[in-house]
Amino acid sequence: MGKTENTAFRDRWASALNRVFPERQIVVRTDERVSYLRIGKSPQIAISCMLILFSGWVSFSSISYFLTETILSSKDSQISNARYAYQNLLDEVAEYQRKFISITSDLEENHGLMLGLVEQNTTLQQNLSTVEQELRVTEADRLSVISMRERLKSNLDEIQDNLHSLTSRNYLLRDDLDTIESDLQLALRERNVALIDGKRLRDYVAELEGHLGNLQDTQINTIDSLTDRTNENIDAIEKVITIAGIDVAALLAASPRDDSGKGGPFIAVPDGLPGDELKNRLFTLDNRLARLQTLQSTMPYMPLAPPLITYYVTSKFGKRQDPVNGKWSMHYGTDLGATNKSSIFSTAPGVITYAGWKGKYGNLVEVDHGNGIKTRYGHLSKITVKKGQEIGFFEKIGLVGSTGRSTGPHLHYEIVFNNKPVDPMNFVKAGRYVFQE
């Protein structure tokens, strides 16, 4: 059965070839001679195959040529786009460089302001030492005047005793009138001399008291000027702290001070002494200088600079809709958007108290700046510091990333004061105010 079907198929195939490629003859006539060129089935099949192959090759070459032109045009367009993107990237890099130079200039101005405050504090201390020295000289002059006044009183008492003695002797020597008159004249002369000396001493005492009053007025004016300048510096620093959103009294209470060791017997000071007003003003100036010194010691550790050179705020401090589930929640920090793996810098000197994985924060770095202030940096792709390490201002601590509970590359930046979160952007605003001043 199978052999019969194969034979029939071959017969049909041979019949089809005979119909398509019958034997053909080409008549060739040369002059009066006629010849025939016979072309069989096999040459016709071979010629047909060659024509089909040639047509396919021509079609493939044409299609390939047009496709190549299309691909080259596409590549040229991609190269143009790449060149345009590269030019844009160069422009962005130049802009970032200008911003970095501007921020560096602001930091240098802030450093100059700090140095100026330190120089003003040194000048105030020197002026205070000069005032204390002059006060000691004035006190010595006052004691000298008092001593001279006491001697004058003693001389007057002695003269009065002499007068009493002369009067008694006048009664006893009534018979010797010449002697009495001579003694009386002598006593009168001595009394006149004593009165003149007494008046001269009183005038000298009045002159010294006037000089002492003028000197005290001069010292009071100097102290008042120093106090005003100190108050201006205190007000400027307290304004920066207030802009940052921190209570000045709470910050001073958190500042480490060792002024509790005091004691000694109580000796009351009499009221109404000539130098009481000057001493009271010196006491006030000393208190203001102590407050200024405490404030100046806290300012270098205030995180007033932003932790990134280039950033934009993607989520503010406070109530917000959660970026993951869309529900309302509290956000105790500020999210700063930046390019992935951008450098993160410390915003003030301090000590690293945590550096590692912290749950939904991802990679977290915590810095203790003292005075109850801490900063936290979350979602880092890389941490470049270790726990217990001391770092300075604007020192690199890690790279921007998207670790932990995050929807994309950014920095979660927190500031904590006395274990309570505060808005970090208030500190950035305070830092800008310092740079403007």
Secondary structure, 3 states (H helix, E strand, C coil): CHHHHHHHHHHHHHHHHHHHCCCEEEEEEECCEEEEEEECHHHHHHHHHHHHHHHHHHHHHHHHHHHHHHHHHHHHHHHHHHHHHHHHHHHHHHHHHHHHHHHHHHHHHHHHHHHHHHHHHHHHHHHHHHHHHHHHHHHHHHHHHHHHHHHHHHHHHHHHHHHHHHHHHHHHCCCCHHHHHHHHHHHHHHHHHHHHHHHHHHHHHHHHHHHHHHHHHHHHHHHHHHHHHHHHHHHHHHHHHHHCCCCHHHHHHHCCCCCCCCCCCCCCCCCCCCCHHHHHHHHHHHHHHHHHHHHHHHHHHCCCCCCCCCCEEEECCEEEECCCCCCEEEECCEEEECCCCCEEECCCCEEEEEEEECHHHCEEEEEEEECCEEEEEEEEEEECCCCCCEECCCCEEEEEECCCCCCCCEEEEEEEECCEEECHHHHHHHHHHHHHC
